[in-house]
Amino acid sequence: MNRIRELREAKGISGTKLAEMLGISPQHLYDLEKGKRRLNETFINRLTEIFNVTSDYLLGKDIIVNKQKKYENDEATRLFARLSGLTPEGREKVLRELEWIEELERKRFLERKKKQNQEKN
């Protein structure tokens, strides 16, 4: 299973446009996305350039998205990799939850600050 369609949709590129960029028919691209045709080295290389991903990620063998893997253990990189695997709706849900958590953290910070000020007086 490859991630062509997922990456294409995440970038907002139509199937017709990506097919044009690759110099193939939309049907050929559809077959590649569905796994009905095998990706050759030329397509793999071109798609990794277009989407700035590793070939392993493109082919569904790796969860790390970015070509530069030196920060694999960094929490932000791992979070980004997981987010990129979600649908746009899933990413939107995560962002809403993150905003809620940030607001909660902000309120807690302000409450602690207020309590510290009260203790000083």
DODREN-165136 format. One line per field, with one value per atom (N, C-alpha, C): x negated, y negated, z; residue in three letters; residue number from 0. Coordinates in pm, 1 decimal. Each point is the difference from the previous one (the first is absolute). Layout:
residues N
px	[X;...]
py	[Y;...]
pz	[Z;...]
lomar	[ALA;...]
pafi	[NUM;...]
This chain:
residues 121
px	[-84.6;84.6;-88.1;18.7;-76.6;86.2;-62.3;68.8;18.6;1.7;8.6;126.8;113.4;126.0;3.9;-39.9;-2.2;-86.7;-118.5;-91.3;55.7;54.6;56.8;113.1;89.7;112.6;-46.7;-100.1;-52.5;-59.6;-56.8;-57.8;103.0;119.8;104.8;-22.5;-64.9;-28.2;103.2;63.0;98.4;-72.9;74.7;-56.9;-43.8;79.6;-32.7;-129.8;-15.2;-120.0;-123.6;9.3;-115.5;-34.8;100.8;-25.7;-74.6;41.9;-65.8;-145.6;-22.1;-135.7;-89.9;59.8;-76.7;-7.4;78.0;1.2;72.6;106.1;78.5;147.9;82.3;144.5;57.6;113.4;66.1;33.9;37.0;30.4;-124.0;-115.0;-125.6;-28.2;19.6;-21.1;96.0;126.4;99.7;-45.1;-48.6;-48.1;-120.3;-88.8;-113.6;48.3;93.9;53.2;68.7;67.6;72.8;-88.7;-125.3;-90.1;22.5;75.8;24.2;-119.6;-82.0;-125.4;-112.2;-116.8;-115.7;-72.1;-49.4;-79.3;-140.0;-46.4;-138.9;-89.2;-128.7;-95.5;17.9;29.7;19.2;117.1;113.1;116.7;-28.6;-64.4;-32.1;-85.4;-104.0;-89.3;74.6;82.8;73.9;99.4;69.7;99.1;-65.8;-116.5;-68.8;-43.7;-34.3;-34.8;123.1;108.4;123.1;51.2;0.4;59.4;-101.4;-129.3;-106.4;9.5;10.2;5.7;-104.4;-27.7;-90.7;75.1;-73.9;64.2;65.7;-62.0;60.9;134.1;8.1;128.3;101.7;-41.0;88.2;57.7;-83.3;41.5;66.8;19.3;69.2;-85.7;-132.4;-90.6;-53.5;27.0;-57.8;102.5;-6.9;93.0;-63.1;-131.2;-67.9;17.3;52.9;35.3;-117.9;-65.6;-100.5;-123.2;-60.6;-121.3;-115.1;-2.9;-108.6;39.4;-60.7;39.5;-81.4;-84.3;-90.2;72.3;126.5;74.8;111.0;-22.3;103.2;53.7;-84.8;43.0;60.9;-4.9;57.7;152.2;60.4;144.9;78.5;-44.7;72.0;-1.4;-111.2;-10.1;92.0;-0.2;86.7;146.9;33.1;137.4;39.6;-86.9;28.0;20.6;-83.6;12.3;135.4;43.0;129.6;114.0;-11.3;105.2;13.9;-112.7;4.9;67.4;8.4;67.6;150.6;49.4;143.9;68.6;127.6;79.6;3.1;35.7;11.9;97.5;107.7;96.2;-64.0;-78.6;-68.6;-99.3;-75.3;-95.7;72.5;114.9;78.1;46.8;42.9;42.6;-116.5;-117.2;-117.3;-34.1;6.5;-30.4;99.1;127.9;99.7;-29.3;-36.1;-34.7;-123.7;-97.5;-121.6;31.4;86.1;40.7;68.4;83.1;67.6;-102.6;-98.5;-104.9;-81.4;-33.7;-74.9;78.2;129.0;84.1;4.7;13.5;1.2;-132.1;-110.0;-131.7;-13.9;49.0;-6.0;80.1;119.1;83.5;-67.9;-58.3;-69.3;-118.1;-73.0;-113.2;48.1;108.5;52.9;50.9;61.0;47.4;-117.6;-108.0;-119.5;-60.3;-8.1;-54.9;83.9;132.0;90.3;-17.4;-11.6;-17.6;-132.4;-105.7;-130.4;7.6;68.3;16.4;79.1;102.1;81.4;-83.3;-85.0;-84.2;-103.0;-43.8;-97.2;63.2;127.8;69.5;45.0]
py	[118.9;-118.9;-123.8;-87.4;-124.5;-114.5;-114.5;-116.2;-113.0;30.5;-105.3;-83.6;65.6;-74.4;-85.3;59.3;-72.1;-125.7;13.9;-113.6;-103.5;49.3;-89.6;-83.6;65.3;-71.7;-96.5;40.9;-87.4;-127.4;10.4;-117.9;-75.5;55.5;-66.4;8.2;105.7;18.5;96.5;-37.4;89.8;117.2;106.8;115.5;-36.5;-81.4;-41.9;-80.6;-90.8;-84.1;84.9;93.7;84.6;88.2;52.7;81.6;-82.5;-123.7;-91.5;-23.7;-19.6;-23.1;120.8;118.5;123.6;40.9;-66.4;33.4;130.0;26.8;121.3;-36.5;96.5;-25.0;6.2;-66.9;10.0;145.2;80.9;140.9;74.6;-30.1;61.6;-37.7;-127.4;-43.6;71.3;9.9;69.3;144.0;65.5;138.0;7.1;-99.6;-4.4;-18.8;-91.2;-26.5;122.6;74.8;118.6;125.0;-14.2;115.0;97.4;-41.6;86.3;0.8;-102.9;-8.1;-21.5;51.0;-15.6;-130.4;-61.2;-121.7;37.9;-64.7;24.5;-104.5;16.5;-88.8;-146.0;-23.0;-136.8;-67.2;70.1;-56.4;-20.0;97.8;-11.2;-123.4;-17.0;-115.6;-131.8;-5.6;-123.7;-31.8;101.9;-21.0;-41.0;55.9;-41.1;-145.9;-45.5;-140.9;-89.5;39.9;-80.0;-15.1;110.3;-1.0;-16.8;-4.9;-14.3;106.9;123.9;113.2;103.0;94.0;109.1;101.1;79.3;105.4;102.3;27.9;92.8;-51.7;-129.8;-56.6;8.8;-36.8;4.4;139.8;100.9;138.0;63.1;-77.8;50.8;84.0;-10.8;81.3;-73.2;-129.0;-80.8;-103.6;-40.0;-102.7;-138.3;-8.8;-129.1;-62.1;-120.1;-65.5;-70.1;-87.2;-88.4;75.9;-45.0;64.0;-8.9;-103.6;-16.4;69.4;116.8;82.6;-25.2;-100.5;-14.2;-31.2;-41.1;-31.2;102.5;124.1;103.2;11.1;-15.5;18.3;-125.7;-107.5;-124.6;12.7;-41.9;14.1;-71.8;-116.8;-75.6;74.0;60.8;74.2;121.3;69.8;117.4;-41.0;-110.0;-48.7;-38.0;-70.6;-39.1;122.3;101.6;121.7;66.4;3.1;61.2;-83.8;-130.8;-86.9;12.0;12.1;4.9;126.3;101.4;123.0;-5.1;-107.4;-13.7;-65.9;17.9;-69.8;-148.0;-87.2;-142.3;-22.1;76.8;-13.2;42.7;106.5;46.7;-102.0;-60.3;-104.3;-118.5;-36.3;-113.0;30.6;123.9;39.5;-12.5;47.9;-7.8;-145.0;-86.5;-141.1;-64.9;36.9;-54.3;47.3;125.8;53.3;-70.4;-23.2;-69.2;-141.6;-68.9;-134.2;4.4;101.7;15.1;21.6;86.0;27.3;-126.0;-73.8;-124.6;-99.2;-10.7;-90.9;45.3;129.8;54.8;-29.5;19.9;-28.5;-148.5;-85.9;-144.4;-37.6;57.0;-28.9;48.7;116.9;52.8;-89.1;-46.5;-88.8;-127.6;-58.8;-123.7;22.5;114.6;31.0;12.7;67.1;13.3;-136.7;-81.9;-135.2;-80.9;8.9;-71.4;48.7;130.5;57.7;-45.0;-3.2;-47.1;-145.4;-82.1;-142.0;-16.1;81.6;-5.9;42.1;100.2;45.7;-103.9;-79.9;-106.2;-110.8;-23.6;-110.9;42.2]
pz	[0.0;0.0;0.0;-95.9;-2.9;51.2;16.5;57.4;-101.5;-126.2;-101.7;17.2;8.1;9.1;126.5;112.0;127.4;-9.4;-58.0;-14.3;-98.0;-108.8;-101.7;59.6;72.3;59.6;108.6;77.4;105.0;-58.6;-118.7;-67.0;-82.4;-12.2;-76.8;-150.0;-44.6;-142.8;-57.4;-108.2;-62.8;-66.7;-21.7;-69.2;-140.5;-64.9;-136.9;-2.0;96.3;6.8;28.5;96.5;30.8;-118.6;-67.4;-119.3;-104.5;-16.2;-93.7;41.1;130.0;50.3;-24.1;3.2;-20.2;-146.9;-84.3;-143.2;-29.5;78.7;-20.3;-4.8;-37.0;-4.0;140.8;22.6;129.8;37.0;-99.6;27.1;48.7;-61.6;42.9;146.0;33.3;138.7;93.5;-39.4;81.9;26.3;-103.5;14.9;94.3;-7.0;92.3;144.1;18.7;134.3;58.6;-81.9;45.9;7.9;-45.1;3.0;-113.4;-101.4;-116.1;-94.6;11.0;-75.6;99.6;-35.4;87.7;-31.3;104.8;-16.1;-45.5;-105.5;-39.7;65.6;-13.7;66.6;-40.8;-124.9;-48.2;71.3;8.7;68.9;148.2;61.9;142.8;24.6;-78.9;16.9;-21.3;-102.1;-29.2;111.8;49.0;105.8;131.5;30.8;123.0;-9.1;-120.2;-19.6;13.5;-62.4;3.3;142.7;75.7;133.9;112.7;-33.5;98.9;109.9;-43.2;91.8;-41.5;89.4;-34.8;-85.4;-72.8;-78.9;92.1;114.0;95.2;48.8;27.1;43.4;-112.9;-119.6;-116.2;-19.0;20.1;-22.4;121.9;107.3;117.7;91.5;-11.2;81.0;121.5;11.5;106.4;44.1;127.9;47.7;0.9;-22.4;-1.2;-138.0;-2.6;-125.2;-65.6;74.7;-56.3;-46.2;-108.5;-51.4;98.2;81.1;96.1;129.0;27.7;113.0;126.0;1.8;113.6;130.6;-6.5;121.3;25.0;-38.4;13.2;141.8;98.0;137.5;59.9;-71.1;47.0;2.9;109.1;15.1;-109.2;-37.5;-102.9;-133.2;-34.3;-125.3;3.0;111.7;10.3;-4.9;63.4;-2.9;-142.5;-68.1;-138.3;-87.8;18.0;-79.9;23.0;123.5;30.2;-56.1;10.6;-52.8;-150.8;-68.1;-145.8;-50.5;84.0;-38.9;16.3;60.9;22.5;-119.1;-5.0;-101.3;36.3;-93.2;34.7;116.2;3.5;110.2;131.5;-3.3;120.2;51.2;-93.2;39.8;61.7;-56.8;53.4;141.7;24.9;135.0;98.0;-40.7;86.5;29.9;-100.0;21.4;95.6;-10.7;93.9;141.7;14.8;132.3;55.1;-86.5;41.1;47.3;-71.6;41.9;136.3;22.0;128.2;111.4;-25.3;99.2;27.7;-105.6;18.9;86.3;-25.2;78.5;145.4;21.7;135.3;71.7;-70.1;57.4;33.7;-87.8;22.7;124.2;12.8;117.2;128.2;-3.6;117.9;38.4;-101.8;25.1;68.8;-53.0;57.8;142.3;24.6;135.5;97.4;-43.6;85.0;28.6;-102.2;14.7;99.2;-14.3;89.2;144.4;16.6;133.3;61.7;-81.4;49.9;43.5;-76.3;35.0;128.6;18.1;122.4;121.1;-17.3;110.5;41.0;-94.7;27.9;83.0;-21.2;69.9;133.0]
lomar	[MET;MET;MET;ASN;ASN;ASN;ARG;ARG;ARG;ILE;ILE;ILE;ARG;ARG;ARG;GLU;GLU;GLU;LEU;LEU;LEU;ARG;ARG;ARG;GLU;GLU;GLU;ALA;ALA;ALA;LYS;LYS;LYS;GLY;GLY;GLY;ILE;ILE;ILE;SER;SER;SER;GLY;GLY;GLY;THR;THR;THR;LYS;LYS;LYS;LEU;LEU;LEU;ALA;ALA;ALA;GLU;GLU;GLU;MET;MET;MET;LEU;LEU;LEU;GLY;GLY;GLY;ILE;ILE;ILE;SER;SER;SER;PRO;PRO;PRO;GLN;GLN;GLN;HIS;HIS;HIS;LEU;LEU;LEU;TYR;TYR;TYR;ASP;ASP;ASP;LEU;LEU;LEU;GLU;GLU;GLU;LYS;LYS;LYS;GLY;GLY;GLY;LYS;LYS;LYS;ARG;ARG;ARG;ARG;ARG;ARG;LEU;LEU;LEU;ASN;ASN;ASN;GLU;GLU;GLU;THR;THR;THR;PHE;PHE;PHE;ILE;ILE;ILE;ASN;ASN;ASN;ARG;ARG;ARG;LEU;LEU;LEU;THR;THR;THR;GLU;GLU;GLU;ILE;ILE;ILE;PHE;PHE;PHE;ASN;ASN;ASN;VAL;VAL;VAL;THR;THR;THR;SER;SER;SER;ASP;ASP;ASP;TYR;TYR;TYR;LEU;LEU;LEU;LEU;LEU;LEU;GLY;GLY;GLY;LYS;LYS;LYS;ASP;ASP;ASP;ILE;ILE;ILE;ILE;ILE;ILE;VAL;VAL;VAL;ASN;ASN;ASN;LYS;LYS;LYS;GLN;GLN;GLN;LYS;LYS;LYS;LYS;LYS;LYS;TYR;TYR;TYR;GLU;GLU;GLU;ASN;ASN;ASN;ASP;ASP;ASP;GLU;GLU;GLU;ALA;ALA;ALA;THR;THR;THR;ARG;ARG;ARG;LEU;LEU;LEU;PHE;PHE;PHE;ALA;ALA;ALA;ARG;ARG;ARG;LEU;LEU;LEU;SER;SER;SER;GLY;GLY;GLY;LEU;LEU;LEU;THR;THR;THR;PRO;PRO;PRO;GLU;GLU;GLU;GLY;GLY;GLY;ARG;ARG;ARG;GLU;GLU;GLU;LYS;LYS;LYS;VAL;VAL;VAL;LEU;LEU;LEU;ARG;ARG;ARG;GLU;GLU;GLU;LEU;LEU;LEU;GLU;GLU;GLU;TRP;TRP;TRP;ILE;ILE;ILE;GLU;GLU;GLU;GLU;GLU;GLU;LEU;LEU;LEU;GLU;GLU;GLU;ARG;ARG;ARG;LYS;LYS;LYS;ARG;ARG;ARG;PHE;PHE;PHE;LEU;LEU;LEU;GLU;GLU;GLU;ARG;ARG;ARG;LYS;LYS;LYS;LYS;LYS;LYS;LYS;LYS;LYS;GLN;GLN;GLN;ASN;ASN;ASN;GLN;GLN;GLN;GLU;GLU;GLU;LYS;LYS;LYS;ASN;ASN;ASN]
pafi	[0;0;0;1;1;1;2;2;2;3;3;3;4;4;4;5;5;5;6;6;6;7;7;7;8;8;8;9;9;9;10;10;10;11;11;11;12;12;12;13;13;13;14;14;14;15;15;15;16;16;16;17;17;17;18;18;18;19;19;19;20;20;20;21;21;21;22;22;22;23;23;23;24;24;24;25;25;25;26;26;26;27;27;27;28;28;28;29;29;29;30;30;30;31;31;31;32;32;32;33;33;33;34;34;34;35;35;35;36;36;36;37;37;37;38;38;38;39;39;39;40;40;40;41;41;41;42;42;42;43;43;43;44;44;44;45;45;45;46;46;46;47;47;47;48;48;48;49;49;49;50;50;50;51;51;51;52;52;52;53;53;53;54;54;54;55;55;55;56;56;56;57;57;57;58;58;58;59;59;59;60;60;60;61;61;61;62;62;62;63;63;63;64;64;64;65;65;65;66;66;66;67;67;67;68;68;68;69;69;69;70;70;70;71;71;71;72;72;72;73;73;73;74;74;74;75;75;75;76;76;76;77;77;77;78;78;78;79;79;79;80;80;80;81;81;81;82;82;82;83;83;83;84;84;84;85;85;85;86;86;86;87;87;87;88;88;88;89;89;89;90;90;90;91;91;91;92;92;92;93;93;93;94;94;94;95;95;95;96;96;96;97;97;97;98;98;98;99;99;99;100;100;100;101;101;101;102;102;102;103;103;103;104;104;104;105;105;105;106;106;106;107;107;107;108;108;108;109;109;109;110;110;110;111;111;111;112;112;112;113;113;113;114;114;114;115;115;115;116;116;116;117;117;117;118;118;118;119;119;119;120;120;120]
